[in-house]
């Protein structure tokens, strides 16, 4: 992945604490001489004690952020981690796709970065409100772009229209997420993702590929 232009790697491990702990140490030992923006996502599978212990290890190695160590709704647990760790603590962004709940979490100091997906929080309108909210708190927004090419495109355009986004999240291996898309998003040699020059989302769909895969559709007409 590094040879393909990636310069930041987010690990999705087995989410078994002892195995994950050993994995982080092994990765650090293997790639200690390389400048990689490491982060860890454990899908809310730790208790608070495990999350704190892992966070201290990530602090030692100066990893970039620690995603979803607890359930997104555990605002107090997140605040405890944020207050006791140097690494940025980030929610998963799936369980609370709601402007008011996100504001409550930020008021409590639960998260160090905001995380959400424009395609699940209520489109560009609500997403823009959350982005403005995160900017008001002076926080980065790690916008989700995990998914198929159209989802990636929607999130990418909104990320590029704001100044507090750092990473584009790309699932890897990525070929299976690109099915039916004539234009795809891949990092350049410096690790940057760019939009196409086409109008709209900038992606054309290959319906010859997609039609055999459609199991339900609805046509709207006046």
C-alpha positions, 0 to 999 in steps of 0.5 A: 500500500505504501508503494501505491502512494498511501502515506497514512494507514488506519488499521482495522484489527480483529478487535481482540484486545491482546491480539490488537495490542501485539499487532500495534507493537509489531507494526511499530517495530516493522515500520519504525523508520518510516513516516506513516500516519498511523491510526487504529479503529476497533469498532467499539469492542473495548471496555474503558480500561482496555481503551485507556491501556491501548491509548497509552500505547498509541501515545507512546508511539505517537499515532495520529488518532484512535477511532471508536474504542467505545460505543459512540453514545458513551459520551462520558467514556470518551471524555475520560479518554480525551482527558487522559490521553494525548492521542486524538479520540474519535467516534465511529460516526455511525451511531449518532448521525444527528446534529444535536447529539454531536453538539452535546458530545462536543460540549462535553469534550468527548471527542477530539475530532468529529466524524460522520458521513455526508451520505448518512447524516442527512445529505449535504445540508445537514453535513454542512451544518455539522462541518460548520459546528466542528469548525466552530469548536476548532476541530478537524473532521475526519469525514467517512468516505468508506464505500462505493465510488459515488459515496466516495465522490460525495464525501470528497467534494464536501471535504474539499470545500472545507478547510478542516479535513485531513484524511480521505478514507479509502477501503483497501483492497479497493477494487471491489468498491469500484464496481460499475464506476467509469472513474475511480479515486486512487492516491497519486504518488504523493498520497493525494486524492483529487476529484475528476473534472466532470460535472456533478459528483464527477463519476459516470456509471457503467450500466452495462455492468450494473444492470445485471446486479440490480435486484430492485428499482423504482422509477419516478415520473410526473 
